[in-house]
């Protein structure tokens, strides 16, 4: 019964999305001439857009900063509690 409800919900959602796509349509006509004028729209490099490249740089800098903080904690030995016993050993 639960699976049937889930399938019906998914079907209704798919139909709604399909209706929206059909209703919205595509107003931009693309001809061979317009495609030849700009073969790689919105791309500054081969694979990534400018925003994607900036996001990748920010992500890399964040990871490197956090790794550096971990390394400093390891060097100063403040990354974990001491392993010495509190009680005197005879």
N, C-alpha and C positions, 0 to 999 in steps of 0.2 A: 504494500500500500504506500509506504514511504517512498519507494523507488518510483512508483507511478506518479506521485505528486511532483517529485523532482523532475521527472521527464516532461511533465506537462508544463511546469514552470520554465524549463529550459526552452521548450518549443515556443511558448508565448514570448519569451524574451527574444528568441531568434526572429520570430515574425515581426516584432516591434522594431528591431534593429533593421531588418530588411525593408520594412515600410518607410522608415526614416531615410534610408539610403536612396530608395526609389524616389521619395518625395523631394529630397534635397537636390538630387541630380548633379550634373556637372556642367557648369555654364561656360567653362573655358574650352575653346576648340583648339586642338593642337594639330598643326599641319606639318608637313615635312620641312617646309622652309623655316618655321619657328623652331623646330627641333634642331635643325642644323646650325642656327645662330647661337644657341646655347646648349651644347651637348651635355654639360654637367651643371645643371642649375643648383644654386645654393651651395656649391662645393668649392673650397679654396685649395684643397689638396686632393690626393687620389682617393683616400678612404674616409676621412673625417671632415665634418664641417668645423667652422671656427669655434662654435659653442661646444661641440663635442670634444675638441682638442683642449679647450680651456678647462672643461670639466675633468678631463683626464689628468691634466697638469695639477689641478687643485687636489684631486684624489691622491695622486702620487705624493705630493708635498705633505698632505695630511698623514699618510702612512709612514713616510720617512721621519716626520717629526715625532710621531708616537713611538717609533722604533728607537729613535735617539733618546727619548725619555726613558725607555726601558733599559737601554744600555747604560745610561748614567746611573740609574738605580742599581744595576748590577755591579758597576764599578765601585760605587759608594757602599755597597752591601746593605742597602735599605729596602731590598725587594722582598725580603721574607724575615720572619722573626728569628732571633738567635736560637742556636741549637744547644746551647750550654744548659746544663741542669741548674736549677735554683738551689739545689741541696749540695752540700760539700760531699765529695767522694773521698773515702779514706785511702 
